[in-house]
Amino acid sequence: MNKTELAPEWNIESEYSSVVSAEFLGDVQLIERNLQRFMDMQGDLPARIDKDLQGHPLSEVDLKLIAELLLLHQELKVLSRNVTTYVHCLLSIDTKDEQGQEWDSKFTDLGARIAECSTSLRNWIRLCRQEQIDLLLRDPRLKCFSFRWAQSRRLKEAALSSDQEELLTSIEPSGFLAWSGLYDTLSGSIKCAVKFPTGEQSMGLSQAHSLLRDVDEPTRKAAWWGIQNAWETHEEASAAILNSLAGWRLASYRKRSKTKTYDHLDYPLVQGCIRREALQAMFAACEEALPKLQGLAKGMAKTLNKKVLDPWDLLASLPEEKNSSQDTLIPYHEAIELVREGLAGVDASLGEFVSHLHKNSWIEGRLLATKSTGGYCTGFPKSRTPRIFMSYRGSFHDVMTLAHEIGHAYHAWVMRDLPLPQTSYPMTLAETASVFAETAMRDVLKMRAAGDPRQSRFSQEILWSERESAIAFLVNIPARFEFEHQFYQARREKTLTPNQLCDLNERAWKKWYGDALSQMDRRFWSHKLHFSMSRSFYNFPYTFGYLFSLSVYSHRKQWGAEFMSKYNALLRDTGAMEAEDLALKHLGADLTKIDFWRKAVAEVLNKVNGDEI
């Protein structure tokens, strides 16, 4: 296979040619001018806002000023997101890009200044009388903010004074954001001593993690133990980071619990636009299915010629067939065509979108030593165009990652004509289109393989991939949630030691994996980035999105020729509705009832309990 076929390069120069270009520097200068303009226009409005909250109503002139400030602030966010996205793209290609690092640092401070300047205004939106919100919404330019304001007002009783909110915002970069940044620095500098059968090799964490998908078990095992040992060396530092992040959040929640007690789930639930009842129903359905899910894991172990899975098998690739000389790598041009064909099987417009992405060079897939790990979809708010980042190596997993990220891109594309405040959807709904794209593609590939005996390997890859996804979303993610939930409850009382964190993690994994694993990953809390991010509970939205997306996909036959228009309408509402209201409107479903989730989990099990691989 010609390796040059595995190197699609994205075009980000259509936004800015470089960080020294006139366009880039012009936008940075415009941000600074608009920020100063915002401050000048605001004047002593914060003082009058405080008086309004104390019972001295704002004038009509002040309400008009607030409207203009809100629109200007939105312009600031568009410009800052555009330049920040560009720099993020540069750093993804070259993590050591000095100019990119310098601008990234500047934009962290700039973002804090933009947030700080509007603190009193945002606090007023959360606390003011509803009739004042209604007056603002009479302005057609502001109607797009309606849902976002309503979500903010869900936490109305948690608001502090404007001065206190401004203080918290101003010290965040040196507070919990700094702890999250320290984890990034630590994980980026740690070296693993990976002891292969052929000898020991030192490598970075990202390289070691990539080996966990290797088809060769000794390689996976060596990488897993290398990662474990590396984090054990740094366990005190990683525990300090986790404890400090949680401590900061819990202190904030206590401070905000003036008339109502707020716990560690209230903010993540509001961010996810879901209710506690829906979260509880979802995990209850997963727990009910644990015996079958654990049996599924044991079935995968059988394919690996063992009784139960080892922790280094959870991401393993399907074992290669004995005496097979077939090249299993898929050239990129074949991969993009497979994805196009898979999505076109749902609707021609989806296939056309894939061609549009490819034609415009909006996908980055080169193999470069300087690139960061992982894959993501981002976008430029000025041009409303998406970009996809990954490192395409030609595996079946890479093809599915490509489909997944293209699904994200389509989600953004179908919303491109909406006002920007209505395009910011929560994590819970962010996986709707991405998992949908994966599912559609697998179905097409299964149909193709069924009619061609030469495609039997594809059939096996698809089934293996589906089973890995089921275990990841319905067992691993709930175990992560279980750990984090128990951790926050324990952290209220004390700081936890590394060993206590390991014990807590092990109990969570034992609950969900049972006897389907030979041993639990006790140090998962330290080597999983998601626990040390600036956002807590970066886990349950994945299970939610996985099951919700499959439920949407299951309506294809029921909706028939209307499916695509109904699907697009659902996607377009994801930034303007809570998940429960979205499901009720578009699916006629109640997410707070366990029956919805039982049905979704049953569909997963039905898909993956096919023939033995």
Number of C-alpha atoms within 10 A of each C-alpha: 11 7 11 11 16 22 19 20 15 19 15 19 9 7 16 19 14 17 17 11 10 12 15 18 15 12 17 20 12 15 21 16 13 18 20 13 14 20 15 10 14 18 10 10 17 18 11 15 22 21 13 17 15 10 10 11 16 16 11 10 9 15 15 14 14 19 17 17 19 19 13 16 18 14 17 22 17 17 19 21 18 23 26 21 19 24 23 18 21 20 20 21 23 17 18 14 14 11 14 22 17 11 16 19 10 12 18 13 14 17 16 15 15 19 17 19 19 20 23 22 20 17 23 22 20 22 21 19 14 13 9 13 18 12 12 19 16 10 11 8 14 16 15 17 17 16 16 15 14 16 17 17 19 13 17 17 16 20 19 17 15 20 14 13 16 18 13 16 17 18 14 15 17 10 15 23 17 16 23 23 17 16 22 14 11 15 21 14 11 16 20 24 19 24 17 15 9 6 7 13 13 13 16 17 22 17 14 23 18 14 21 23 19 20 17 16 19 14 19 26 21 21 28 22 18 25 24 18 16 20 23 16 11 15 19 14 17 23 21 17 23 24 21 19 23 23 18 13 19 19 12 14 18 14 14 18 16 13 8 11 13 19 15 18 14 16 18 17 19 17 16 22 22 23 16 13 12 21 19 13 19 27 23 15 21 23 16 12 18 19 15 12 26 20 17 20 24 19 21 24 19 15 14 18 11 12 16 21 22 17 19 23 22 19 19 20 21 22 17 13 9 6 6 8 8 9 7 14 14 19 20 24 13 14 22 20 15 20 28 22 21 23 29 19 16 19 14 13 13 22 19 15 18 22 16 12 20 19 10 11 16 22 24 23 22 20 18 11 9 13 18 18 16 12 18 16 19 18 20 19 18 14 11 14 16 21 24 22 25 24 22 24 20 19 17 19 16 20 22 23 21 28 30 24 26 30 25 24 25 21 23 24 17 14 21 18 12 12 14 19 17 22 22 15 23 21 18 25 25 25 25 27 29 25 25 25 28 23 21 20 26 25 16 19 19 19 12 15 18 14 10 10 11 10 14 15 16 19 20 18 20 23 21 21 20 20 21 20 17 23 18 17 21 28 24 20 21 24 24 23 18 21 23 24 16 15 20 19 13 14 16 13 8 11 18 17 14 21 14 13 26 19 15 21 25 20 19 23 24 16 15 23 24 16 16 24 22 13 17 20 18 18 22 19 23 27 20 12 14 16 25 29 20 17 16 17 21 21 21 24 22 22 24 27 22 26 26 24 22 20 23 20 20 14 14 16 10 9 13 9 11 11 18 17 11 17 17 15 14 19 24 22 19 25 24 23 22 21 25 17 19 21 19 12 14 15 14 11 16 18 23 18 16 20 15 19 24 20 14 23 24 13 15 21 18 10 13 20 16 9 7 12 15
